[in-house]
């Protein structure tokens, strides 16, 4: 009787190069990099009153969200992203839901990061040089209120 090793039961780490970014349900043009997907809950120490143990109890406090940075090659034509940035310049309230999905080899989401109430915090144009032979890459920093991480 053979025990046989099945390759279906092997768990492999996910590669990080196949992902997509959507803003309010519309997939944006290809980004080459996403960084800063992090949120950090604060730790609050609480010590009960008199007669209780001297060691404080550690509780979770408010979560602190950083900025997510998206990088992509500059495109010559307008995009939904450019429209969003122009709304911010006009001081309009233009907060959006941004969804970043890590995809498997068949294009199905394996991990999802949902950024609620995201808005551009910083836009950086590419550095230019007449001797360079590279793609012009712009970056967009997004501030957000909460991040929900999910896996199907």
N, CA, C and O atoms as a GROMACS GRO file, in nm:
protein
  608
    1UNK      N    1   0.084  -0.117   0.000
    1UNK     CA    2   0.000   0.000   0.000
    1UNK      C    3   0.089   0.124   0.000
    1UNK      O    4   0.177   0.138   0.085
    2UNK      N    5   0.066   0.210  -0.092
    2UNK     CA    6   0.150   0.328  -0.110
    2UNK      C    7   0.086   0.448  -0.039
    2UNK      O    8  -0.035   0.471  -0.049
    3UNK      N    9   0.170   0.524   0.033
    3UNK     CA   10   0.118   0.644   0.098
    3UNK      C   11   0.112   0.759  -0.002
    3UNK      O   12   0.023   0.843   0.008
    4UNK      N   13   0.205   0.765  -0.097
    4UNK     CA   14   0.204   0.865  -0.205
    4UNK      C   15   0.200   1.008  -0.154
    4UNK      O   16   0.119   1.041  -0.067
    5UNK      N   17   0.286   1.091  -0.207
    5UNK     CA   18   0.286   1.232  -0.172
    5UNK      C   19   0.210   1.309  -0.277
    5UNK      O   20   0.247   1.305  -0.395
    6UNK      N   21   0.109   1.377  -0.240
    6UNK     CA   22   0.029   1.455  -0.334
    6UNK      C   23   0.080   1.599  -0.334
    6UNK      O   24   0.098   1.660  -0.229
    7UNK      N   25   0.102   1.653  -0.453
    7UNK     CA   26   0.147   1.792  -0.463
    7UNK      C   27   0.032   1.888  -0.435
    7UNK      O   28   0.056   2.008  -0.418
    8UNK      N   29  -0.090   1.840  -0.429
    8UNK     CA   30  -0.205   1.927  -0.399
    8UNK      C   31  -0.203   1.975  -0.255
    8UNK      O   32  -0.263   2.078  -0.224
    9UNK      N   33  -0.138   1.902  -0.166
    9UNK     CA   34  -0.137   1.939  -0.025
    9UNK      C   35  -0.020   2.028   0.014
    9UNK      O   36  -0.010   2.069   0.129
   10UNK      N   37   0.068   2.058  -0.082
   10UNK     CA   38   0.183   2.144  -0.052
   10UNK      C   39   0.138   2.290  -0.053
   10UNK      O   40   0.069   2.333  -0.145
   11UNK      N   41   0.178   2.364   0.048
   11UNK     CA   42   0.145   2.505   0.057
   11UNK      C   43   0.267   2.586   0.019
   11UNK      O   44   0.372   2.576   0.083
   12UNK      N   45   0.254   2.666  -0.087
   12UNK     CA   46   0.366   2.748  -0.136
   12UNK      C   47   0.342   2.894  -0.100
   12UNK      O   48   0.228   2.940  -0.098
   13UNK      N   49   0.449   2.968  -0.071
   13UNK     CA   50   0.434   3.113  -0.050
   13UNK      C   51   0.388   3.179  -0.180
   13UNK      O   52   0.419   3.132  -0.289
   14UNK      N   53   0.314   3.287  -0.167
   14UNK     CA   54   0.261   3.356  -0.284
   14UNK      C   55   0.365   3.451  -0.341
   14UNK      O   56   0.434   3.520  -0.266
   15UNK      N   57   0.379   3.455  -0.474
   15UNK     CA   58   0.467   3.556  -0.534
   15UNK      C   59   0.402   3.693  -0.525
   15UNK      O   60   0.280   3.704  -0.521
   16UNK      N   61   0.483   3.798  -0.522
   16UNK     CA   62   0.431   3.932  -0.500
   16UNK      C   63   0.415   4.014  -0.627
   16UNK      O   64   0.379   4.132  -0.619
   17UNK      N   65   0.442   3.956  -0.744
   17UNK     CA   66   0.444   4.035  -0.866
   17UNK      C   67   0.312   4.044  -0.941
   17UNK      O   68   0.301   4.123  -1.035
   18UNK      N   69   0.211   3.964  -0.903
   18UNK     CA   70   0.084   3.962  -0.976
   18UNK      C   71  -0.024   4.022  -0.887
   18UNK      O   72  -0.078   3.954  -0.800
   19UNK      N   73  -0.056   4.149  -0.909
   19UNK     CA   74  -0.154   4.220  -0.825
   19UNK      C   75  -0.229   4.321  -0.909
   19UNK      O   76  -0.189   4.356  -1.020
   20UNK      N   77  -0.339   4.368  -0.854
   20UNK     CA   78  -0.414   4.475  -0.919
   20UNK      C   79  -0.466   4.574  -0.816
   20UNK      O   80  -0.485   4.540  -0.699
   21UNK      N   81  -0.487   4.698  -0.862
   21UNK     CA   82  -0.535   4.806  -0.777
   21UNK      C   83  -0.665   4.859  -0.836
   21UNK      O   84  -0.672   4.890  -0.955
   22UNK      N   85  -0.768   4.869  -0.754
   22UNK     CA   86  -0.897   4.923  -0.797
   22UNK      C   87  -0.933   5.042  -0.709
   22UNK      O   88  -0.912   5.039  -0.588
   23UNK      N   89  -0.988   5.145  -0.772
   23UNK     CA   90  -1.036   5.261  -0.698
   23UNK      C   91  -1.186   5.271  -0.724
   23UNK      O   92  -1.229   5.289  -0.838
   24UNK      N   93  -1.265   5.259  -0.619
   24UNK     CA   94  -1.411   5.259  -0.628
   24UNK      C   95  -1.461   5.161  -0.734
   24UNK      O   96  -1.552   5.192  -0.811
   25UNK      N   97  -1.402   5.042  -0.737
   25UNK     CA   98  -1.447   4.936  -0.826
   25UNK      C   99  -1.392   4.940  -0.967
   25UNK      O  100  -1.419   4.849  -1.046
   26UNK      N  101  -1.314   5.043  -1.002
   26UNK     CA  102  -1.256   5.053  -1.135
   26UNK      C  103  -1.108   5.018  -1.128
   26UNK      O  104  -1.032   5.083  -1.056
   27UNK      N  105  -1.068   4.913  -1.201
   27UNK     CA  106  -0.927   4.873  -1.202
   27UNK      C  107  -0.846   4.981  -1.272
   27UNK      O  108  -0.880   5.026  -1.381
   28UNK      N  109  -0.738   5.023  -1.206
   28UNK     CA  110  -0.652   5.129  -1.260
   28UNK      C  111  -0.544   5.070  -1.350
   28UNK      O  112  -0.518   4.950  -1.349
   29UNK      N  113  -0.483   5.158  -1.428
   29UNK     CA  114  -0.374   5.112  -1.514
   29UNK      C  115  -0.263   5.053  -1.428
   29UNK      O  116  -0.252   5.084  -1.309
   30UNK      N  117  -0.186   4.971  -1.486
   30UNK     CA  118  -0.088   4.890  -1.413
   30UNK      C  119   0.005   4.971  -1.325
   30UNK      O  120   0.067   5.069  -1.368
   31UNK      N  121   0.014   4.928  -1.202
   31UNK     CA  122   0.113   4.983  -1.110
   31UNK      C  123   0.227   4.884  -1.103
   31UNK      O  124   0.205   4.763  -1.107
   32UNK      N  125   0.348   4.934  -1.092
   32UNK     CA  126   0.462   4.843  -1.083
   32UNK      C  127   0.500   4.812  -0.940
   32UNK      O  128   0.574   4.717  -0.915
   33UNK      N  129   0.450   4.892  -0.846
   33UNK     CA  130   0.486   4.867  -0.707
   33UNK      C  131   0.380   4.924  -0.613
   33UNK      O  132   0.324   5.031  -0.638
   34UNK      N  133   0.353   4.852  -0.507
   34UNK     CA  134   0.268   4.897  -0.397
   34UNK      C  135   0.347   4.872  -0.270
   34UNK      O  136   0.394   4.761  -0.247
   35UNK      N  137   0.362   4.974  -0.187
   35UNK     CA  138   0.434   4.956  -0.061
   35UNK      C  139   0.363   5.031   0.051
   35UNK      O  140   0.284   5.122   0.025
   36UNK      N  141   0.391   4.992   0.174
   36UNK     CA  142   0.334   5.059   0.290
   36UNK      C  143   0.201   5.004   0.335
   36UNK      O  144   0.127   5.072   0.406
   37UNK      N  145   0.169   4.882   0.296
   37UNK     CA  146   0.044   4.821   0.341
   37UNK      C  147   0.059   4.779   0.487
   37UNK      O  148   0.090   4.664   0.518
   38UNK      N  149   0.038   4.876   0.576
   38UNK     CA  150   0.055   4.846   0.718
   38UNK      C  151  -0.037   4.933   0.802
   38UNK      O  152  -0.071   5.046   0.766
   39UNK      N  153  -0.075   4.877   0.912
   39UNK     CA  154  -0.150   4.950   1.013
   39UNK      C  155  -0.098   4.902   1.149
   39UNK      O  156  -0.065   4.785   1.165
   40UNK      N  157  -0.092   4.992   1.244
   40UNK     CA  158  -0.030   4.958   1.372
   40UNK      C  159  -0.121   4.999   1.488
   40UNK      O  160  -0.137   5.117   1.516
   41UNK      N  161  -0.181   4.899   1.553
   41UNK     CA  162  -0.264   4.935   1.668
   41UNK      C  163  -0.177   4.978   1.787
   41UNK      O  164  -0.075   4.916   1.817
   42UNK      N  165  -0.218   5.084   1.851
   42UNK     CA  166  -0.146   5.131   1.968
   42UNK      C  167  -0.174   5.039   2.086
   42UNK      O  168  -0.282   4.980   2.096
   43UNK      N  169  -0.076   5.026   2.175
   43UNK     CA  170  -0.094   4.947   2.296
   43UNK      C  171  -0.113   5.043   2.413
   43UNK      O  172  -0.032   5.132   2.436
   44UNK      N  173  -0.221   5.023   2.486
   44UNK     CA  174  -0.253   5.107   2.601
   44UNK      C  175  -0.238   5.022   2.726
   44UNK      O  176  -0.293   4.912   2.734
   45UNK      N  177  -0.163   5.073   2.823
   45UNK     CA  178  -0.147   5.001   2.949
   45UNK      C  179  -0.250   5.050   3.048
   45UNK      O  180  -0.269   5.170   3.068
   46UNK      N  181  -0.317   4.955   3.111
   46UNK     CA  182  -0.423   4.986   3.208
   46UNK      C  183  -0.392   4.913   3.337
   46UNK      O  184  -0.365   4.793   3.336
   47UNK      N  185  -0.397   4.984   3.445
   47UNK     CA  186  -0.376   4.922   3.575
   47UNK      C  187  -0.499   4.947   3.660
   47UNK      O  188  -0.535   5.061   3.687
   48UNK      N  189  -0.564   4.839   3.703
   48UNK     CA  190  -0.684   4.856   3.786
   48UNK      C  191  -0.649   4.925   3.919
   48UNK      O  192  -0.532   4.947   3.950
   49UNK      N  193  -0.751   4.958   3.994
   49UNK     CA  194  -0.735   5.033   4.118
   49UNK      C  195  -0.665   4.957   4.229
   49UNK      O  196  -0.606   4.851   4.208
   50UNK      N  197  -0.673   5.011   4.346
   50UNK     CA  198  -0.608   4.961   4.468
   50UNK      C  199  -0.647   4.816   4.495
   50UNK      O  200  -0.762   4.777   4.478
   51UNK      N  201  -0.548   4.736   4.538
   51UNK     CA  202  -0.573   4.597   4.573
   51UNK      C  203  -0.567   4.502   4.454
   51UNK      O  204  -0.587   4.381   4.470
   52UNK      N  205  -0.539   4.553   4.339
   52UNK     CA  206  -0.529   4.470   4.218
   52UNK      C  207  -0.382   4.441   4.189
   52UNK      O  208  -0.294   4.505   4.247
   53UNK      N  209  -0.353   4.345   4.102
   53UNK     CA  210  -0.213   4.314   4.068
   53UNK      C  211  -0.139   4.438   4.019
   53UNK      O  212  -0.196   4.525   3.952
   54UNK      N  213  -0.010   4.445   4.054
   54UNK     CA  214   0.070   4.562   4.019
   54UNK      C  215   0.103   4.567   3.870
   54UNK      O  216   0.128   4.675   3.817
   55UNK      N  217   0.105   4.453   3.803
   55UNK     CA  218   0.139   4.452   3.661
   55UNK      C  219   0.023   4.507   3.579
   55UNK      O  220  -0.092   4.466   3.598
   56UNK      N  221   0.051   4.598   3.488
   56UNK     CA  222  -0.057   4.655   3.407
   56UNK      C  223  -0.108   4.556   3.302
   56UNK      O  224  -0.036   4.466   3.259
   57UNK      N  225  -0.232   4.574   3.265
   57UNK     CA  226  -0.292   4.496   3.157
   57UNK      C  227  -0.273   4.574   3.028
   57UNK      O  228  -0.296   4.695   3.025
   58UNK      N  229  -0.232   4.505   2.922
   58UNK     CA  230  -0.212   4.572   2.793
   58UNK      C  231  -0.334   4.551   2.706
   58UNK      O  232  -0.378   4.439   2.681
   59UNK      N  233  -0.389   4.663   2.661
   59UNK     CA  234  -0.508   4.663   2.577
   59UNK      C  235  -0.477   4.723   2.441
   59UNK      O  236  -0.384   4.803   2.428
   60UNK      N  237  -0.554   4.686   2.341
   60UNK     CA  238  -0.538   4.746   2.208
   60UNK      C  239  -0.605   4.882   2.207
   60UNK      O  240  -0.717   4.899   2.255
   61UNK      N  241  -0.534   4.978   2.150
   61UNK     CA  242  -0.588   5.114   2.139
   61UNK      C  243  -0.623   5.146   1.995
   61UNK      O  244  -0.648   5.055   1.915
   62UNK      N  245  -0.626   5.272   1.962
   62UNK     CA  246  -0.657   5.315   1.826
   62UNK      C  247  -0.548   5.269   1.730
   62UNK      O  248  -0.429   5.270   1.763
   63UNK      N  249  -0.588   5.229   1.612
   63UNK     CA  250  -0.492   5.187   1.510
   63UNK      C  251  -0.439   5.309   1.437
   63UNK      O  252  -0.514   5.401   1.404
   64UNK      N  253  -0.310   5.308   1.413
   64UNK     CA  254  -0.245   5.416   1.339
   64UNK      C  255  -0.218   5.366   1.198
   64UNK      O  256  -0.153   5.264   1.180
   65UNK      N  257  -0.268   5.437   1.100
   65UNK     CA  258  -0.249   5.399   0.960
   65UNK      C  259  -0.144   5.489   0.897
   65UNK      O  260  -0.145   5.611   0.916
   66UNK      N  261  -0.056   5.429   0.822
   66UNK     CA  262   0.046   5.506   0.751
   66UNK      C  263  -0.005   5.546   0.614
   66UNK      O  264  -0.126   5.562   0.594
   67UNK      N  265   0.085   5.562   0.521
   67UNK     CA  266   0.051   5.592   0.383
   67UNK      C  267   0.089   5.473   0.297
   67UNK      O  268   0.191   5.409   0.320
   68UNK      N  269   0.007   5.444   0.198
   68UNK     CA  270   0.038   5.342   0.099
   68UNK      C  271   0.092   5.415  -0.023
   68UNK      O  272   0.034   5.514  -0.067
   69UNK      N  273   0.203   5.367  -0.077
   69UNK     CA  274   0.264   5.429  -0.194
   69UNK      C  275   0.242   5.341  -0.316
   69UNK      O  276   0.273   5.222  -0.314
   70UNK      N  277   0.189   5.401  -0.421
   70UNK     CA  278   0.168   5.333  -0.548
   70UNK      C  279   0.262   5.395  -0.650
   70UNK      O  280   0.273   5.517  -0.660
   71UNK      N  281   0.331   5.310  -0.726
   71UNK     CA  282   0.423   5.360  -0.829
   71UNK      C  283   0.385   5.300  -0.963
   71UNK      O  284   0.351   5.182  -0.973
   72UNK      N  285   0.391   5.384  -1.065
   72UNK     CA  286   0.359   5.337  -1.200
   72UNK      C  287   0.430   5.424  -1.303
   72UNK      O  288   0.475   5.535  -1.273
   73UNK      N  289   0.439   5.371  -1.423
   73UNK     CA  290   0.495   5.448  -1.533
   73UNK      C  291   0.400   5.559  -1.573
   73UNK      O  292   0.278   5.541  -1.570
   74UNK      N  293   0.454   5.674  -1.609
   74UNK     CA  294   0.373   5.788  -1.651
   74UNK      C  295   0.307   5.753  -1.784
   74UNK      O  296   0.372   5.703  -1.876
   75UNK      N  297   0.177   5.780  -1.794
   75UNK     CA  298   0.105   5.757  -1.919
   75UNK      C  299   0.066   5.891  -1.979
   75UNK      O  300   0.040   5.987  -1.907
   76UNK      N  301   0.063   5.896  -2.113
   76UNK     CA  302   0.040   6.022  -2.183
   76UNK      C  303  -0.105   6.067  -2.182
   76UNK      O  304  -0.133   6.186  -2.191
   77UNK      N  305  -0.198   5.974  -2.172
   77UNK     CA  306  -0.339   6.012  -2.176
   77UNK      C  307  -0.399   6.020  -2.036
   77UNK      O  308  -0.341   5.969  -1.940
   78UNK      N  309  -0.513   6.085  -2.026
   78UNK     CA  310  -0.581   6.100  -1.897
   78UNK      C  311  -0.633   5.966  -1.846
   78UNK      O  312  -0.654   5.873  -1.924
   79UNK      N  313  -0.655   5.958  -1.717
   79UNK     CA  314  -0.707   5.836  -1.657
   79UNK      C  315  -0.800   5.874  -1.544
   79UNK      O  316  -0.808   5.991  -1.505
   80UNK      N  317  -0.871   5.775  -1.491
   80UNK     CA  318  -0.958   5.800  -1.375
   80UNK      C  319  -0.875   5.849  -1.258
   80UNK      O  320  -0.922   5.928  -1.176
   81UNK      N  321  -0.751   5.801  -1.249
   81UNK     CA  322  -0.662   5.843  -1.141
   81UNK      C  323  -0.629   5.992  -1.156
   81UNK      O  324  -0.628   6.065  -1.057
   82UNK      N  325  -0.603   6.038  -1.279
   82UNK     CA  326  -0.575   6.180  -1.302
   82UNK      C  327  -0.696   6.266  -1.267
   82UNK      O  328  -0.680   6.375  -1.212
   83UNK      N  329  -0.816   6.218  -1.297
   83UNK     CA  330  -0.938   6.290  -1.262
   83UNK      C  331  -0.952   6.302  -1.111
   83UNK      O  332  -0.990   6.408  -1.060
   84UNK      N  333  -0.921   6.194  -1.039
   84UNK     CA  334  -0.927   6.194  -0.893
   84UNK      C  335  -0.830   6.297  -0.837
   84UNK      O  336  -0.866   6.372  -0.746
   85UNK      N  337  -0.709   6.301  -0.889
   85UNK     CA  338  -0.609   6.397  -0.841
   85UNK      C  339  -0.654   6.540  -0.867
   85UNK      O  340  -0.630   6.628  -0.784
   86UNK      N  341  -0.718   6.565  -0.982
   86UNK     CA  342  -0.763   6.701  -1.012
   86UNK      C  343  -0.876   6.742  -0.917
   86UNK      O  344  -0.888   6.861  -0.886
   87UNK      N  345  -0.958   6.649  -0.872
   87UNK     CA  346  -1.062   6.681  -0.774
   87UNK      C  347  -1.001   6.722  -0.641
   87UNK      O  348  -1.052   6.812  -0.574
   88UNK      N  349  -0.892   6.658  -0.604
   88UNK     CA  350  -0.824   6.694  -0.479
   88UNK      C  351  -0.768   6.836  -0.489
   88UNK      O  352  -0.776   6.912  -0.393
   89UNK      N  353  -0.712   6.871  -0.605
   89UNK     CA  354  -0.657   7.005  -0.624
   89UNK      C  355  -0.765   7.112  -0.612
   89UNK      O  356  -0.738   7.225  -0.570
   90UNK      N  357  -0.888   7.076  -0.648
   90UNK     CA  358  -1.000   7.170  -0.641
   90UNK      C  359  -1.063   7.173  -0.502
   90UNK      O  360  -1.170   7.232  -0.484
   91UNK      N  361  -0.998   7.110  -0.404
   91UNK     CA  362  -1.045   7.103  -0.266
   91UNK      C  363  -1.181   7.035  -0.251
   91UNK      O  364  -1.255   7.062  -0.157
   92UNK      N  365  -1.212   6.948  -0.344
   92UNK     CA  366  -1.336   6.872  -0.333
   92UNK      C  367  -1.312   6.752  -0.241
   92UNK      O  368  -1.200   6.701  -0.234
   93UNK      N  369  -1.415   6.710  -0.172
   93UNK     CA  370  -1.402   6.591  -0.088
   93UNK      C  371  -1.405   6.470  -0.180
   93UNK      O  372  -1.510   6.433  -0.230
   94UNK      N  373  -1.291   6.410  -0.201
   94UNK     CA  374  -1.281   6.302  -0.299
   94UNK      C  375  -1.219   6.178  -0.237
   94UNK      O  376  -1.120   6.126  -0.287
   95UNK      N  377  -1.276   6.132  -0.129
   95UNK     CA  378  -1.225   6.011  -0.066
   95UNK      C  379  -1.281   5.891  -0.139
   95UNK      O  380  -1.397   5.890  -0.181
   96UNK      N  381  -1.198   5.789  -0.155
   96UNK     CA  382  -1.236   5.671  -0.231
   96UNK      C  383  -1.201   5.545  -0.153
   96UNK      O  384  -1.123   5.548  -0.058
   97UNK      N  385  -1.261   5.434  -0.196
   97UNK     CA  386  -1.224   5.303  -0.145
   97UNK      C  387  -1.124   5.244  -0.243
   97UNK      O  388  -1.152   5.231  -0.362
   98UNK      N  389  -1.007   5.208  -0.194
   98UNK     CA  390  -0.901   5.149  -0.277
   98UNK      C  391  -0.885   5.004  -0.236
   98UNK      O  392  -0.869   4.973  -0.118
   99UNK      N  393  -0.888   4.915  -0.334
   99UNK     CA  394  -0.874   4.772  -0.310
   99UNK      C  395  -0.750   4.723  -0.382
   99UNK      O  396  -0.735   4.742  -0.503
  100UNK      N  397  -0.661   4.660  -0.307
  100UNK     CA  398  -0.538   4.604  -0.363
  100UNK      C  399  -0.548   4.454  -0.346
  100UNK      O  400  -0.567   4.405  -0.234
  101UNK      N  401  -0.535   4.381  -0.456
  101UNK     CA  402  -0.550   4.236  -0.451
  101UNK      C  403  -0.426   4.167  -0.503
  101UNK      O  404  -0.375   4.200  -0.610
  102UNK      N  405  -0.376   4.070  -0.426
  102UNK     CA  406  -0.269   3.982  -0.470
  102UNK      C  407  -0.336   3.865  -0.540
  102UNK      O  408  -0.424   3.800  -0.483
  103UNK      N  409  -0.295   3.839  -0.665
  103UNK     CA  410  -0.362   3.739  -0.747
  103UNK      C  411  -0.280   3.612  -0.760
  103UNK      O  412  -0.157   3.615  -0.752
  104UNK      N  413  -0.350   3.498  -0.782
  104UNK     CA  414  -0.279   3.373  -0.809
  104UNK      C  415  -0.254   3.360  -0.959
  104UNK      O  416  -0.288   3.450  -1.036
  105UNK      N  417  -0.196   3.248  -1.001
  105UNK     CA  418  -0.159   3.231  -1.142
  105UNK      C  419  -0.278   3.233  -1.237
  105UNK      O  420  -0.260   3.259  -1.356
  106UNK      N  421  -0.400   3.207  -1.188
  106UNK     CA  422  -0.517   3.213  -1.275
  106UNK      C  423  -0.592   3.346  -1.263
  106UNK      O  424  -0.702   3.360  -1.316
  107UNK      N  425  -0.534   3.444  -1.194
  107UNK     CA  426  -0.592   3.577  -1.185
  107UNK      C  427  -0.698   3.594  -1.078
  107UNK      O  428  -0.769   3.694  -1.077
  108UNK      N  429  -0.709   3.498  -0.987
  108UNK     CA  430  -0.806   3.506  -0.879
  108UNK      C  431  -0.740   3.567  -0.755
  108UNK      O  432  -0.624   3.538  -0.727
  109UNK      N  433  -0.813   3.652  -0.680
  109UNK     CA  434  -0.754   3.713  -0.561
  109UNK      C  435  -0.725   3.610  -0.452
  109UNK      O  436  -0.808   3.524  -0.422
  110UNK      N  437  -0.605   3.622  -0.393
  110UNK     CA  438  -0.568   3.535  -0.282
  110UNK      C  439  -0.559   3.613  -0.151
  110UNK      O  440  -0.583   3.558  -0.043
  111UNK      N  441  -0.527   3.740  -0.159
  111UNK     CA  442  -0.525   3.832  -0.044
  111UNK      C  443  -0.581   3.965  -0.092
  111UNK      O  444  -0.556   4.007  -0.205
  112UNK      N  445  -0.656   4.031  -0.005
  112UNK     CA  446  -0.715   4.160  -0.041
  112UNK      C  447  -0.692   4.258   0.073
  112UNK      O  448  -0.716   4.226   0.190
  113UNK      N  449  -0.647   4.377   0.037
  113UNK     CA  450  -0.632   4.488   0.132
  113UNK      C  451  -0.728   4.596   0.086
  113UNK      O  452  -0.716   4.648  -0.025
  114UNK      N  453  -0.824   4.631   0.172
  114UNK     CA  454  -0.922   4.735   0.138
  114UNK      C  455  -0.894   4.858   0.223
  114UNK      O  456  -0.896   4.852   0.346
  115UNK      N  457  -0.866   4.968   0.156
  115UNK     CA  458  -0.836   5.094   0.223
  115UNK      C  459  -0.960   5.182   0.219
  115UNK      O  460  -1.004   5.222   0.111
  116UNK      N  461  -1.018   5.211   0.334
  116UNK     CA  462  -1.139   5.292   0.341
  116UNK      C  463  -1.104   5.440   0.351
  116UNK      O  464  -1.009   5.478   0.420
  117UNK      N  465  -1.182   5.521   0.283
  117UNK     CA  466  -1.168   5.667   0.284
  117UNK      C  467  -1.026   5.711   0.250
  117UNK      O  468  -0.965   5.792   0.320
  118UNK      N  469  -0.975   5.658   0.141
  118UNK     CA  470  -0.840   5.693   0.097
  118UNK      C  471  -0.843   5.822   0.015
  118UNK      O  472  -0.938   5.848  -0.059
  119UNK      N  473  -0.738   5.900   0.029
  119UNK     CA  474  -0.723   6.022  -0.051
  119UNK      C  475  -0.575   6.046  -0.075
  119UNK      O  476  -0.492   6.010   0.008
  120UNK      N  477  -0.541   6.107  -0.188
  120UNK     CA  478  -0.400   6.134  -0.217
  120UNK      C  479  -0.339   6.228  -0.114
  120UNK      O  480  -0.395   6.333  -0.083
  121UNK      N  481  -0.223   6.189  -0.061
  121UNK     CA  482  -0.152   6.272   0.035
  121UNK      C  483  -0.029   6.336  -0.030
  121UNK      O  484   0.017   6.440   0.014
  122UNK      N  485   0.022   6.272  -0.135
  122UNK     CA  486   0.142   6.325  -0.200
  122UNK      C  487   0.152   6.262  -0.339
  122UNK      O  488   0.129   6.143  -0.357
  123UNK      N  489   0.186   6.345  -0.437
  123UNK     CA  490   0.210   6.298  -0.572
  123UNK      C  491   0.351   6.340  -0.609
  123UNK      O  492   0.388   6.457  -0.595
  124UNK      N  493   0.431   6.244  -0.656
  124UNK     CA  494   0.570   6.274  -0.693
  124UNK      C  495   0.589   6.245  -0.841
  124UNK      O  496   0.563   6.134  -0.888
  125UNK      N  497   0.634   6.344  -0.913
  125UNK     CA  498   0.666   6.327  -1.055
  125UNK      C  499   0.800   6.254  -1.065
  125UNK      O  500   0.878   6.254  -0.970
  126UNK      N  501   0.826   6.193  -1.179
  126UNK     CA  502   0.953   6.122  -1.194
  126UNK      C  503   1.070   6.219  -1.204
  126UNK      O  504   1.054   6.333  -1.246
  127UNK      N  505   1.187   6.171  -1.164
  127UNK     CA  506   1.307   6.251  -1.189
  127UNK      C  507   1.344   6.232  -1.336
  127UNK      O  508   1.337   6.121  -1.390
  128UNK      N  509   1.382   6.340  -1.398
  128UNK     CA  510   1.408   6.339  -1.541
  128UNK      C  511   1.557   6.357  -1.566
  128UNK      O  512   1.625   6.426  -1.490
  129UNK      N  513   1.606   6.297  -1.670
  129UNK     CA  514   1.747   6.311  -1.706
  129UNK      C  515   1.767   6.275  -1.852
  129UNK      O  516   1.716   6.174  -1.899
  130UNK      N  517   1.841   6.358  -1.924
  130UNK     CA  518   1.859   6.336  -2.068
  130UNK      C  519   1.948   6.215  -2.098
  130UNK      O  520   1.948   6.166  -2.210
  131UNK      N  521   2.022   6.168  -1.998
  131UNK     CA  522   2.110   6.054  -2.021
  131UNK      C  523   2.047   5.921  -1.979
  131UNK      O  524   2.105   5.815  -2.001
  132UNK      N  525   1.930   5.926  -1.919
  132UNK     CA  526   1.865   5.805  -1.870
  132UNK      C  527   1.789   5.734  -1.982
  132UNK      O  528   1.740   5.798  -2.075
  133UNK      N  529   1.781   5.603  -1.971
  133UNK     CA  530   1.706   5.523  -2.066
  133UNK      C  531   1.611   5.432  -1.987
  133UNK      O  532   1.616   5.310  -1.999
  134UNK      N  533   1.525   5.496  -1.907
  134UNK     CA  534   1.434   5.423  -1.818
  134UNK      C  535   1.293   5.476  -1.835
  134UNK      O  536   1.272   5.583  -1.892
  135UNK      N  537   1.200   5.401  -1.784
  135UNK     CA  538   1.060   5.445  -1.783
  135UNK      C  539   1.046   5.555  -1.678
  135UNK      O  540   1.101   5.544  -1.569
  136UNK      N  541   0.971   5.659  -1.711
  136UNK     CA  542   0.941   5.766  -1.615
  136UNK      C  543   0.837   5.712  -1.517
  136UNK      O  544   0.726   5.676  -1.556
  137UNK      N  545   0.872   5.708  -1.388
  137UNK     CA  546   0.785   5.650  -1.286
  137UNK      C  547   0.738   5.759  -1.191
  137UNK      O  548   0.818   5.832  -1.132
  138UNK      N  549   0.604   5.768  -1.176
  138UNK     CA  550   0.547   5.862  -1.080
  138UNK      C  551   0.499   5.783  -0.959
  138UNK      O  552   0.472   5.663  -0.969
  139UNK      N  553   0.489   5.850  -0.845
  139UNK     CA  554   0.440   5.781  -0.726
  139UNK      C  555   0.327   5.861  -0.663
  139UNK      O  556   0.322   5.984  -0.671
  140UNK      N  557   0.238   5.789  -0.600
  140UNK     CA  558   0.121   5.846  -0.535
  140UNK      C  559   0.112   5.788  -0.395
  140UNK      O  560   0.103   5.666  -0.378
  141UNK      N  561   0.116   5.874  -0.294
  141UNK     CA  562   0.097   5.832  -0.155
  141UNK      C  563  -0.048   5.853  -0.118
  141UNK      O  564  -0.103   5.961  -0.138
  142UNK      N  565  -0.110   5.749  -0.064
  142UNK     CA  566  -0.249   5.756  -0.022
  142UNK      C  567  -0.258   5.752   0.130
  142UNK      O  568  -0.201   5.664   0.194
  143UNK      N  569  -0.331   5.846   0.186
  143UNK     CA  570  -0.366   5.842   0.328
  143UNK      C  571  -0.500   5.770   0.336
  143UNK      O  572  -0.584   5.785   0.247
  144UNK      N  573  -0.521   5.693   0.440
  144UNK     CA  574  -0.647   5.620   0.455
  144UNK      C  575  -0.682   5.611   0.602
  144UNK      O  576  -0.597   5.631   0.689
  145UNK      N  577  -0.809   5.580   0.630
  145UNK     CA  578  -0.854   5.571   0.768
  145UNK      C  579  -0.841   5.431   0.825
  145UNK      O  580  -0.787   5.413   0.934
  146UNK      N  581  -0.891   5.332   0.753
  146UNK     CA  582  -0.882   5.195   0.802
  146UNK      C  583  -0.842   5.101   0.689
  146UNK      O  584  -0.867   5.129   0.571
  147UNK      N  585  -0.780   4.990   0.727
  147UNK     CA  586  -0.743   4.887   0.631
  147UNK      C  587  -0.802   4.754   0.679
  147UNK      O  588  -0.785   4.715   0.795
  148UNK      N  589  -0.870   4.687   0.588
  148UNK     CA  590  -0.924   4.555   0.618
  148UNK      C  591  -0.848   4.454   0.531
  148UNK      O  592  -0.842   4.468   0.409
  149UNK      N  593  -0.792   4.352   0.594
  149UNK     CA  594  -0.717   4.248   0.524
  149UNK      C  595  -0.804   4.124   0.522
  149UNK      O  596  -0.853   4.079   0.626
  150UNK      N  597  -0.821   4.067   0.403
  150UNK     CA  598  -0.904   3.947   0.393
  150UNK      C  599  -0.843   3.848   0.293
  150UNK      O  600  -0.769   3.887   0.203
  151UNK      N  601  -0.876   3.724   0.311
  151UNK     CA  602  -0.834   3.616   0.221
  151UNK      C  603  -0.957   3.532   0.194
  151UNK      O  604  -1.031   3.499   0.287
  152UNK      N  605  -0.982   3.496   0.068
  152UNK     CA  606  -1.102   3.416   0.038
  152UNK      C  607  -1.094   3.277   0.096
  152UNK      O  608  -1.187   3.198   0.080
   0.00000   0.00000   0.00000
